[in-house]
Amino acid sequence: MNTRKATAAVAITVALALGASACGGSKDSDGKGGGSSKADAGLTSLVNKSDKKGGTVTLEHPDVPDSLDPGNTYYGWVQNFSRLYGRSLTSFDPKAGKDGLKVVPDLAEKLGEASADAKTWTYTLRKGVKFEDGTPVTSKDVKYAVERSNFAPEALSNGPTYFKAYLEGGDKYKGPYKNKSEDGLKSIETPDDQTIIFNLKKPFADFDYLATFSQTAPVPAKADKGASYVKKIVSSGPYKFQSYQEGRSATLVRNPQWDKKTDPIRPALPDKINIRFKVNAVTIDNNLLADNITAAAEGLGLQSKTQPKVITQKDELARTDNPYAGATSYMAMNLKVKPFDNVDCRKAVQWAVDKASVQSVIGGDKKGDVASTLLPPSVNGYSKFDLYQTPGNKGDVAKAKASLKKCGKPNGFKTTLTARSDRPDEVSMATAIQESLKKIKVSAEIKTFPAGKYFANFVGVPSYVHEHKIGLMMMAWGADWPTGFGFLDQIVNGSAIKPSGGNNLMELDDKKINATLTKGIGTTDAAERTKIWGEVDKLVMENASAVPLLYRKNFLYRPKSATNVTVTQAYLGMYDYLLIGSSK
């Protein structure tokens, strides 16, 4: 999904623009003024820099979020957006370029203090932080936020499961809705209002990264209504909800209880932030080009249908940024749906897919490079290899048919392939794969579902997948933090499989893979830890349950009215919503 830390080295591969300067007469990233917009300027600088307060930022999204509740979301764009109204223990520094990957204290006054074995992590909260109703934020509010977001899947199923997997007693605790004990989970201690201590059953060297998750944004227990909390979220950040219409829109306005003195990372320039949902993806593109909105909320970039309008116009192309997203688009094969329980049937699909055509249908290399691994090159631990290399990345029908024969399906088979209905490019990719599979007599019926419910109601629900015999699923994944563990754990670890809202779509539960992940995150030597992530990636590819398609790139557009625009690699190569403003 996104990104998080402790003592992990970070390797970032981005396309850098030379001599990037500012938009239309505004100050450039050095505040010197002048210059015209240049393509990729947002990769390394703040474009159209401004320190002026006021204006309204307007965002649009083609579907709905999984949830705007900081404790019930896993989409990267919501993690980015929720920092406007929720303060996590730590955060990524909202700065341009590689500086934006640095983890800094947010609600906490400093980074976590770890025990020598990395099994105990202590944070001290800043004094003077208040909720929107004026109530002081305490360590108990952070503890409660972690408990509700990780241990109550009956109400909040969308987020990751790191805290549940690693906290002492996490496998037995039933969550705050079922366990009414005032003490809650004993492995999270709150000895006073400013101190919170996490006691883990296994070493976790990346815990400062984990603390950047919106799951650590405080929630007052008295205001919590479970899944309905999203209708009246209590802010701890610079903005609060003026209105929220589920499935339609939300409006954020300034939170008068927010004190800049307690928050060194948020500029909080706009007076208002509007977001509209269920707007057609191409309409969003047209609104961007017409300068009617500030940004597309999901952060994936212009659709393939829109790209020619920009690429062919020099002035328009100068308003674009084309970053690597630190994400991989891939197709998952569910190991519990026949015939994908057979490794040779999976390998047949690996050999058959024409990745070059998948890349072509969404606009070529502007939207990504052909992938051969799950880990993208921008994530620490990436190792270059290709176990299913084909000429020109166009597939190998002969090898695919040989694998089909091995798995007892020489005449092919039928299956179902899913994609997100509100992502036209993803549907196009699925269609290209469908055509590839026809060459080996594998018939894949495409079924589409809305992005907002894709994981919660459909592909992330094992019982639904099994009942409807969904063998193939389109997927795109970015690192929760820029290390191999932050990328791989929630999509390949057996412990991440859950009844709904899951991201391990393969239902991969391999003892060797699970053990190697545990070994890696418990290794305190950074170089050795990095090496282990590459080993995990190779084990997954040997299992053949995921077909890497593209190392994703976003083709983003900056409208004239957008200010303080910069790409954040921490949040999948989209624009940083903590910084962005508007001259309107």
Residue pairs with C-beta under 8 A, 6 or more apart in sequence:
1 74
1 75
1 76
1 79
1 160
1 477
1 478
1 479
1 480
1 490
1 503
1 572
2 76
2 79
2 80
2 478
2 479
2 480
2 481
2 570
2 571
2 572
3 92
3 101
3 209
3 212
3 326
3 478
3 479
3 480
3 481
3 482
3 486
3 569
3 570
3 571
3 572
4 103
4 206
4 208
4 209
4 210
4 211
4 212
4 213
4 480
4 481
4 486
5 90
5 103
5 206
5 208
5 209
5 212
5 481
5 483
6 112
6 114
6 118
6 204
6 205
6 206
6 207
6 208
6 209
7 205
7 524
7 526
8 205
8 206
8 209
8 380
8 481
8 482
8 483
8 526
8 529
8 530
9 380
9 526
9 527
9 530
10 98
10 101
10 380
10 482
10 483
11 378
11 379
11 380
11 382
11 482
12 98
12 101
12 326
12 378
12 482
12 569
13 324
13 377
13 378
14 43
14 97
14 323
14 324
14 378
14 569
15 40
15 43
15 322
15 323
15 324
16 40
16 43
16 44
17 38
17 39
17 40
17 41
17 43
17 44
19 38
20 28
20 29
20 38
20 40
20 41
20 42
20 43
20 44
20 45
20 47
21 28
21 34
21 35
21 36
21 37
21 38
21 41
21 45
22 28
22 29
22 33
22 34
22 35
22 36
22 37
22 41
22 45
22 47
22 48
22 49
23 36
23 37
23 47
23 48
23 319
23 558
23 560
23 562
23 565
24 36
24 37
24 48
24 560
25 33
25 34
26 33
26 48
26 49
26 50
26 563
27 33
27 49
27 50
28 34
28 35
28 45
28 47
28 49
29 44
29 45
29 46
29 47
29 49
29 96
31 49
36 318
37 47
37 48
37 318
37 319
37 558
38 318
39 317
39 318
39 319
39 320
39 321
39 322
40 320
40 321
40 322
40 323
41 47
41 321
42 96
42 321
42 323
42 556
42 558
42 565
42 566
42 567
42 575
43 96
43 97
43 321
43 323
43 567
44 96
44 97
45 96
45 97
45 566
46 96
46 564
46 565
46 566
46 579
47 558
47 564
47 565
47 566
48 558
48 562
48 563
48 564
48 565
49 563
49 564
50 269
50 563
50 564
50 581
50 583
51 267
51 269
52 269
52 563
52 581
52 583
53 268
53 269
53 271
54 269
54 270
54 271
55 269
55 270
55 271
55 272
55 563
55 581
55 582
55 583
55 584
56 270
56 271
56 272
56 273
56 274
56 582
56 584
57 270
57 272
57 273
57 274
57 294
57 295
57 580
57 581
57 582
58 273
58 274
58 275
58 276
58 292
58 293
58 294
58 582
58 584
59 81
59 273
59 274
59 275
59 276
59 293
59 294
59 295
59 296
59 297
59 577
60 275
60 276
60 277
60 279
60 283
60 284
60 287
60 293
60 296
60 297
61 77
61 275
61 276
61 277
61 278
61 279
61 284
61 296
61 297
61 298
62 278
62 279
62 280
62 281
62 284
62 298
62 422
62 423
62 451
63 277
63 278
63 420
63 421
63 422
63 450
63 451
63 452
64 246
64 247
64 277
64 278
64 450
64 451
64 452
64 453
65 73
65 75
65 77
65 78
65 277
65 452
66 72
66 73
66 74
66 75
66 78
66 158
66 452
66 453
66 455
66 456
66 501
67 73
67 78
67 156
67 158
67 227
67 230
68 78
68 81
68 82
68 230
68 233
68 244
68 250
69 156
69 227
69 229
69 230
69 233
70 82
70 85
70 86
70 88
70 145
70 149
70 214
70 215
70 217
70 219
70 233
71 145
71 148
71 149
71 156
71 159
71 214
71 215
71 217
71 219
71 229
72 149
72 156
72 157
72 158
72 159
72 227
72 229
72 230
73 79
73 82
73 158
73 159
73 214
74 158
74 159
74 160
74 455
74 501
74 503
75 298
76 299
76 478
76 571
76 572
76 574
77 297
77 298
77 299
77 571
77 572
77 574
78 214
79 213
79 214
79 571
80 299
80 568
80 571
80 574
80 576
80 577
80 578
81 275
81 297
81 577
82 214
82 217
83 91
83 214
83 237
83 266
83 577
83 578
84 237
84 238
84 239
84 252
84 266
84 273
84 577
84 578
85 233
85 235
85 236
85 237
85 238
85 239
85 240
85 241
85 252
85 255
86 214
86 217
86 218
86 233
86 235
86 236
86 237
87 106
87 107
87 129
87 137
87 217
87 218
87 236
87 237
87 263
88 106
88 107
88 211
88 212
88 213
88 214
88 215
88 216
88 217
89 105
89 106
89 107
89 108
89 112
89 123
89 142
89 196
89 211
89 212
89 216
90 103
90 104
90 105
90 106
90 108
90 111
90 112
90 208
90 209
90 211
90 212
90 216
91 103
91 104
91 105
91 106
91 212
91 265
92 100
92 101
92 102
92 103
92 104
92 212
92 568
92 570
92 571
93 99
93 100
93 101
93 102
93 103
93 104
93 265
94 100
94 265
94 266
94 267
94 568
94 576
94 578
94 579
95 102
95 566
96 566
96 567
97 566
98 569
100 566
100 568
100 569
100 570
100 576
101 482
101 569
101 570
103 111
103 208
103 209
103 212
104 111
104 265
105 111
105 126
106 212
106 263
106 265
107 125
107 126
107 129
107 137
107 142
107 216
107 217
107 218
107 236
108 123
108 124
108 125
108 126
108 211
109 124
109 125
109 126
110 123
110 124
111 208
112 121
112 122
112 123
112 207
112 208
112 211
113 121
113 122
113 123
114 120
114 121
114 207
115 121
117 203
118 200
118 203
118 204
118 205
118 207
118 522
118 524
119 199
119 200
119 201
119 202
119 203
119 204
120 197
120 198
120 199
120 200
121 197
121 198
121 200
121 204
121 207
121 208
121 211
122 195
122 196
122 197
122 198
123 195
123 196
123 197
123 211
124 194
124 195
125 137
125 138
125 139
125 142
125 193
125 194
125 195
125 196
126 262
127 194
127 262
128 136
128 259
128 261
128 262
129 136
129 137
129 236
129 259
129 262
129 263
130 136
130 137
130 236
130 257
130 258
130 259
131 137
131 141
131 218
131 220
131 234
131 235
131 236
131 257
132 234
132 235
132 236
132 240
132 255
132 256
132 257
133 234
133 257
134 257
135 220
136 193
137 218
137 236
138 190
138 193
138 194
138 218
139 190
139 192
139 193
139 194
139 195
139 196
140 190
140 193
140 221
141 218
141 219
141 220
141 221
142 196
142 216
142 218
143 184
143 185
143 188
143 190
143 196
144 176
144 184
144 218
144 219
144 220
144 221
144 224
145 215
145 216
145 217
145 218
145 219
146 163
146 188
146 215
146 216
147 173
147 175
147 176
147 184
147 185
147 188
148 155
148 156
148 175
148 176
148 177
148 219
148 224
148 226
149 156
149 159
149 163
149 215
150 159
150 161
150 162
150 163
150 164
150 170
150 175
150 215
151 164
151 170
151 173
151 174
151 175
151 176
151 185
152 175
152 176
152 177
152 178
152 226
153 175
153 498
153 499
153 500
153 501
154 175
154 177
155 177
155 226
155 227
156 226
156 227
157 456
157 498
157 499
157 500
157 501
158 455
158 456
158 501
159 213
159 215
159 501
160 213
160 215
160 480
160 490
160 496
160 503
161 490
161 495
161 496
161 498
162 210
162 213
162 480
162 489
162 490
163 170
163 210
163 215
164 170
164 171
165 493
165 495
165 496
166 200
166 201
166 202
166 204
167 173
167 185
167 187
167 188
167 198
167 199
167 200
167 201
168 186
168 187
168 199
168 200
168 201
169 185
169 186
169 187
169 201
170 185
170 187
170 201
173 179
173 184
173 185
176 184
176 221
176 224
177 226
187 198
187 199
187 200
187 201
188 196
188 197
188 198
188 199
189 195
189 196
189 197
189 199
190 196
190 197
191 197
198 207
200 207
202 518
202 521
202 522
203 521
203 522
203 524
204 210
204 521
204 522
205 521
205 522
205 523
205 524
205 529
206 481
206 483
206 485
206 486
206 521
209 480
209 481
209 483
209 486
210 480
210 481
212 481
213 480
217 236
218 236
219 229
219 234
220 234
223 229
223 232
223 234
225 231
225 232
230 244
230 246
231 244
231 246
232 241
232 244
233 241
233 244
235 241
235 255
235 258
237 255
237 258
237 263
237 266
238 254
238 255
238 258
238 263
238 266
238 268
239 252
239 253
239 254
239 255
239 258
239 268
239 273
240 252
240 253
240 254
240 255
241 250
241 251
241 252
242 251
242 252
242 253
242 272
243 249
243 250
243 251
244 250
244 251
247 277
247 278
248 276
248 277
248 278
249 274
249 275
249 276
249 277
250 274
250 275
251 272
251 273
251 274
251 275
252 272
252 273
252 274
252 275
253 271
253 272
254 268
254 271
258 268
260 266
260 268
265 578
266 578
267 564
267 578
267 579
267 581
269 563
269 564
269 581
270 581
270 582
275 297
278 422
279 287
281 303
281 422
281 423
281 424
282 303
282 305
282 306
282 424
284 293
284 296
285 296
285 302
285 303
285 305
285 306
285 557
286 306
287 293
288 295
288 296
288 302
288 557
288 559
289 306
289 309
289 310
289 316
289 557
289 559
291 559
291 560
291 561
292 559
293 559
294 559
294 561
294 562
294 580
294 582
295 559
295 562
295 575
295 577
295 580
298 451
298 574
299 554
299 556
299 571
299 572
299 573
299 574
299 575
300 423
300 425
300 554
300 574
301 322
301 367
301 553
301 554
301 555
301 556
301 557
302 310
302 320
302 555
302 556
302 557
303 424
303 425
304 361
304 362
304 363
304 367
304 424
304 425
304 428
305 424
307 363
307 366
307 555
309 316
310 316
310 317
310 319
310 320
310 555
310 557
311 317
311 366
316 557
319 557
319 558
319 559
319 560
320 555
320 556
320 557
320 558
321 554
321 556
321 558
321 567
322 366
322 553
322 554
322 555
322 556
323 553
323 554
323 556
323 567
323 569
323 573
324 376
324 377
324 378
324 551
324 552
324 553
324 569
324 573
325 368
325 376
325 478
325 552
325 553
325 554
325 572
325 573
325 574
326 376
326 378
326 379
326 478
326 479
326 482
326 569
326 572
326 573
327 376
327 476
327 477
327 478
327 479
327 551
327 552
327 572
327 573
328 371
328 373
328 374
328 375
328 376
328 476
328 477
328 478
328 548
328 549
328 550
328 551
328 552
329 368
329 371
329 426
329 429
329 474
329 475
329 476
329 549
329 550
329 552
330 371
330 374
330 475
330 476
330 477
330 546
330 547
330 548
330 549
331 349
331 353
331 417
331 433
331 472
331 473
331 474
331 475
331 546
331 547
331 549
332 459
332 472
332 473
332 475
332 505
332 506
332 545
332 546
333 340
333 346
333 349
333 471
333 472
333 506
333 544
333 545
333 546
333 547
334 340
334 465
334 466
334 470
334 471
334 472
334 473
334 505
334 506
334 507
335 341
335 506
335 507
335 508
335 545
336 462
336 465
336 466
336 507
337 415
337 465
337 466
337 469
337 470
337 471
338 469
338 471
339 345
339 407
339 408
339 409
339 413
339 471
340 346
340 415
340 471
340 545
342 407
342 408
343 407
343 543
343 544
344 403
344 404
344 406
344 407
345 403
345 404
345 407
345 409
345 413
346 543
346 544
346 545
347 388
347 403
347 544
348 400
348 401
348 403
348 404
348 407
348 409
348 440
348 442
349 400
349 437
349 442
349 472
349 547
350 387
350 388
350 400
350 403
350 544
350 547
351 388
351 390
351 395
351 396
351 397
351 399
351 400
351 403
352 395
352 396
352 397
352 400
352 436
352 437
352 439
352 440
352 442
353 395
353 433
353 436
353 437
353 547
353 549
354 393
354 394
354 395
354 432
354 433
354 435
354 436
355 370
355 371
355 393
355 394
355 395
355 549
355 550
356 370
356 392
356 393
356 394
357 394
357 432
357 435
357 436
358 429
358 432
358 433
358 549
358 550
359 365
359 367
359 368
359 369
359 370
359 393
359 549
359 550
360 432
361 425
361 428
361 429
361 431
361 432
362 368
362 425
362 428
362 429
363 425
363 555
365 553
366 553
366 555
367 425
367 550
367 552
367 553
367 554
367 555
368 550
368 551
368 552
368 553
369 550
369 551
369 553
370 393
370 549
370 550
370 551
371 548
371 549
371 550
371 551
372 384
372 385
372 386
372 387
372 388
372 389
372 548
373 382
373 383
373 384
373 385
373 386
373 537
373 541
373 548
374 477
374 487
374 488
374 491
374 492
374 537
374 540
374 541
374 546
374 548
375 381
375 382
375 383
375 484
375 487
375 488
375 533
375 534
375 537
376 382
376 487
376 551
376 552
377 384
377 551
378 482
378 551
378 569
379 479
379 482
379 483
379 484
379 486
379 487
379 533
380 482
380 483
380 484
380 530
380 533
381 483
381 484
381 485
381 487
381 529
381 530
381 531
381 532
381 533
381 534
381 537
382 484
382 533
382 534
382 537
383 534
383 537
383 538
385 538
385 541
387 538
387 541
387 542
388 541
388 544
390 396
390 399
395 436
395 439
397 439
397 440
400 439
400 440
401 410
401 440
404 410
404 412
404 440
404 441
404 442
411 441
412 440
412 441
412 442
412 443
413 442
413 443
414 442
414 443
414 444
414 445
415 442
415 443
415 444
415 445
415 469
415 470
415 471
415 472
416 444
416 445
416 446
416 447
416 468
416 469
416 470
416 471
416 472
417 430
417 433
417 434
417 444
417 445
417 446
417 447
417 471
417 472
417 473
417 474
418 430
418 446
418 447
418 448
418 449
418 454
418 458
418 459
418 470
418 472
418 473
418 474
419 426
419 427
419 429
419 430
419 446
419 447
419 448
419 474
420 426
420 427
420 448
420 449
420 450
420 451
420 454
420 474
421 427
421 448
421 449
421 450
421 451
422 450
422 451
423 451
426 474
426 476
427 446
427 448
429 474
429 549
430 446
430 474
431 446
433 444
433 472
434 444
434 446
437 443
437 444
444 471
444 472
447 470
449 457
449 458
449 459
454 460
455 500
455 501
455 502
455 503
456 500
456 501
457 464
457 500
458 464
458 465
459 465
459 470
459 473
459 475
459 505
460 500
460 501
460 502
460 503
460 505
461 499
461 500
461 501
461 502
462 497
462 499
462 502
462 507
463 499
464 470
465 473
465 505
465 507
473 505
475 491
475 503
475 505
475 546
476 552
477 487
477 491
477 503
478 487
478 552
478 572
479 486
479 487
480 486
480 487
480 489
480 490
482 569
482 570
483 529
483 530
483 533
484 520
484 530
484 532
484 533
484 534
484 536
484 537
485 517
485 520
485 521
485 529
485 533
487 533
488 517
488 533
488 536
488 537
488 540
489 496
489 517
489 521
490 496
490 503
490 504
491 503
491 504
491 505
491 506
492 504
492 506
492 508
492 510
492 513
492 517
492 536
492 540
493 504
493 508
493 513
493 514
493 517
494 504
494 508
494 509
494 510
494 513
494 514
495 514
496 502
496 503
496 504
497 504
497 507
497 509
506 545
506 546
508 540
508 543
508 545
510 539
510 543
512 539
513 536
513 539
513 540
513 543
516 532
516 535
516 536
516 539
517 536
519 532
520 529
520 532
520 533
520 536
521 529
523 529
523 532
540 546
541 548
552 573
553 573
554 567
554 572
554 573
554 574
556 567
556 574
556 575
558 565
560 583
561 582
561 583
561 584
562 580
562 581
562 582
563 580
563 581
563 582
563 583
564 579
564 580
564 581
565 575
565 579
565 580
566 575
566 576
566 579
567 573
567 574
567 575
567 576
568 574
568 575
568 576
